[in-house]
């Protein structure tokens, strides 16, 4: 625990030092904070980054899901031969690769969605930027195939047929299909994610947006409203827990 806290403290100090160096270098070069932030907020750069990340994540997703299937087949062979050690080994590997593949798939989808929406805006402003939109649209082709491949892999590994257009109730039923230990780990992770969002990440975003607003000399109202909505929503959702368990 102490080592983890020390590492986090070191990374925080490193990032602060890097940011100070970056800003100090820009100031020494005569670059105004407004100009510096406007350079950092160039949309086409982030669209290119999102497209590159989408390609890498799509390949990573396929790789992980493929190995999850292979490990599941190996688990079935070990089960047929009553090899308990092999069963435990391949069970863990199959589920680990599936979960890593799920994470990569979800981030891939977010990257593609960002690149597509960013490309739409760029084309609306300047029709000559149509190449961005075409590239972003092409990335939906591997995701289309990955979605089917992911659902089939999920059914093969977890023996659960997840709906194509899932609702919150479907996700809850899926979590309830986990064994008790994995379900408890997911509950703990969800609680910690909610805590970090509510107490650390979203409050930090207020400060960052405030700094950007002062630097650009323009209040970032839309961004503030989005953060406020998310912050309010995750707290209002807690009311249902109170109503359910403390009637």
For each residue, the residues with C-beta under 8 A, 3 or more apart:
1: 4 5
2: 5 6
3: 6 7
4: 1 7 8
5: 1 2 8 9
6: 2 3 9 10
7: 3 4 10 11
8: 4 5 11 12
9: 5 6 12 13
10: 6 7 13 14
11: 7 8 14 15
12: 8 9 15 16
13: 9 10 16 17
14: 10 11 17 18
15: 11 12 18 19
16: 12 13 19 20
17: 13 14 20 21
18: 14 15 21 22
19: 15 16 22 23
20: 16 17 23 24
21: 17 18 24 25
22: 18 19 25 26
23: 19 20 26 27 33 36
24: 20 21 27 28
25: 21 22 28 29
26: 22 23 29 31 33 36
27: 23 24 30 31
28: 24 25
29: 25 26
30: 27
31: 26 27 35 36
32: 35 36
33: 23 26 36 37 215
34: 37 38 215 216 217
35: 31 32 38 39
36: 23 26 31 32 33 39 40 215
37: 33 34 40 41 212 215 216
38: 34 35 41 42 216
39: 35 36 42
40: 36 37
41: 37 38
42: 38 39 45 46
43: 46 47 118 121 122
44: 47 48 122 129 132
45: 42 48 49
46: 42 43 49 50 114 118
47: 43 44 50 51 114 115 118 119 122 132 136
48: 44 45 51 52
49: 45 46 52 53
50: 46 47 53 54 111 112 114 115 118
51: 47 48 54 55 111 115 135 136 139
52: 48 49 55 56
53: 49 50 56 57 107 108 111
54: 50 51 57 58 108 111 112 115 139
55: 51 52 58 59 139
56: 52 53 59 60
57: 53 54 60 61 104 105 107 108 111
58: 54 55 61 62 108 139 142 143 146
59: 55 56 62 63
60: 56 57 63 64 101 104 108
61: 57 58 64 65 101 104 105 108 146 150
62: 58 59 65 66 146 149
63: 59 60 66 67
64: 60 61 67 68 97 98 100 101 104
65: 61 62 68 69 97 98 101 105 146 149 150 153
66: 62 63 69 70
67: 63 64 70 71 93 97
68: 64 65 71 72 93 94 95 97 98 101 153 157
69: 65 66 72 73 94 153 156 157
70: 66 67 73 74
71: 67 68 74 75 90 93 94 97
72: 68 69 75 76 90 94 156 157
73: 69 70 76 77
74: 70 71 77 78 86 90
75: 71 72 78 79 86 87 90 91 94
76: 72 73 79 80
77: 73 74 80 81 86
78: 74 75 81 83 86 87 89 90
79: 75 76 82 83 87
80: 76 77
81: 77 78 86
82: 79
83: 78 79 86 87
84: 87 88
85: 88 89
86: 74 75 77 78 81 83 89 90
87: 75 78 79 83 84 90 91
88: 84 85 91 92
89: 78 85 86 92 93
90: 71 72 74 75 78 86 87 93 94
91: 75 87 88 94 95
92: 88 89 95 96
93: 67 68 71 89 90 96 97
94: 68 69 71 72 75 90 91 97 98 157
95: 68 91 92 98 99 157 158
96: 92 93 99 100
97: 64 65 67 68 71 93 94 100 101
98: 64 65 68 94 95 101 102 153 154 157 158
99: 95 96 102 103
100: 64 96 97 103 104
101: 60 61 64 65 68 97 98 104 105 150 153
102: 98 99 105 106 150 154
103: 99 100 106 107
104: 57 60 61 64 100 101 107 108
105: 57 61 65 101 102 108 109 146 150
106: 102 103 109 110
107: 53 57 103 104 110 111
108: 53 54 57 58 60 61 104 105 111 112 143 146
109: 105 106 112 113 143
110: 106 107 113 114
111: 50 51 53 54 57 107 108 114 115
112: 50 54 108 109 115 116 136 139 140 143
113: 109 110 116 117
114: 46 47 50 110 111 117 118
115: 47 50 51 54 111 112 118 119 132 135 136 139
116: 112 113 119 120 133 136 137 139 140
117: 113 114 120 121
118: 43 46 47 50 114 115 121 122 132 136
119: 47 115 116 122 123 129 132 133 135 136 137
120: 116 117 123 124 133
121: 43 117 118 124 125
122: 43 44 47 118 119 125 126 129 132 133
123: 119 120 126 127 129 130 132 133
124: 120 121
125: 121 122 129
126: 122 123 129
127: 123 130
128:
129: 44 119 122 123 125 126 132 133
130: 123 127 133 134
131: 134 135
132: 44 47 115 118 119 122 123 129 135 136
133: 116 119 120 122 123 129 130 136 137
134: 130 131 137 138
135: 51 115 119 131 132 138 139
136: 47 51 112 115 116 118 119 132 133 139 140
137: 116 119 133 134 140
138: 134 135 141
139: 51 54 55 58 112 115 116 135 136 142 143
140: 112 116 136 137 143 144
141: 138 144 145
142: 58 139 145 146
143: 58 108 109 112 139 140 146 147
144: 140 141 147 148
145: 141 142 148 149
146: 58 61 62 65 105 108 142 143 149 150
147: 143 144 150 151 164
148: 144 145 151 152
149: 62 65 145 146 152 153
150: 61 65 101 102 105 146 147 153 154
151: 147 148 154 155 161 162 164
152: 148 149 155 156
153: 65 68 69 98 101 149 150 156 157
154: 98 102 150 151 157 158 160 162
155: 151 152 158 159 160 161 162
156: 69 72 152 153 159
157: 68 69 72 94 95 98 153 154
158: 95 98 154 155 177
159: 155 156
160: 154 155 174 177
161: 151 155
162: 151 154 155 166 170 174
163: 166 167 170
164: 147 151
165:
166: 162 163 170 171 174
167: 163 170 171
168: 171 172
169: 172 173
170: 162 163 166 167 173 174
171: 166 167 168 174 175
172: 168 169 175 176
173: 169 170 176 177
174: 160 162 166 170 171 177
175: 171 172 178 183 186
176: 172 173 183
177: 158 160 173 174
178: 175 182 183 186
179: 182 183
180: 183 184
181: 184 185
182: 178 179 185 186
183: 175 176 178 179 180 186 187
184: 180 181 187 188
185: 181 182 188 189
186: 175 178 182 183 189 190
187: 183 184 190 191
188: 184 185 191 192
189: 185 186 192 193
190: 186 187 193 194
191: 187 188 194 195
192: 188 189 195 196
193: 189 190 196 197
194: 190 191 197 198 234
195: 191 192 198 199 200
196: 192 193 199 200 201
197: 193 194 200 201 202 230 231 234
198: 194 195 202 231 234 235
199: 195 196 203
200: 195 196 197 203 204
201: 196 197 204 205
202: 197 198 205 206 227 230 231
203: 199 200 206 207
204: 200 201 207 208
205: 201 202 208 209 227
206: 202 203 209 210 224 227
207: 203 204 210 211
208: 204 205 211 212
209: 205 206 212 213 220 223 224 227
210: 206 207 213 214
211: 207 208 214 215
212: 37 208 209 215 216 220
213: 209 210 216 217 218 219 220
214: 210 211 217
215: 33 34 36 37 211 212
216: 34 37 38 212 213 220
217: 34 213 214
218: 213
219: 213 224
220: 209 212 213 216 223 224
221: 224 225
222: 225 226
223: 209 220 226 227
224: 206 209 219 220 221 227 228
225: 221 222 228 229
226: 222 223 229 230
227: 202 205 206 209 223 224 230 231
228: 224 225 231 232
229: 225 226 232 233
230: 197 202 226 227 233 234
231: 197 198 202 227 228 234 235
232: 228 229 235 236
233: 229 230 236 237
234: 194 197 198 230 231 237 238
235: 198 231 232 238
236: 232 233 239
237: 233 234 240 241
238: 234 235 241 242
239: 236 242 243
240: 237 243 244
241: 237 238 244 245
242: 238 239 245 246
243: 239 240 246 247
244: 240 241 247
245: 241 242
246: 242 243
247: 243 244
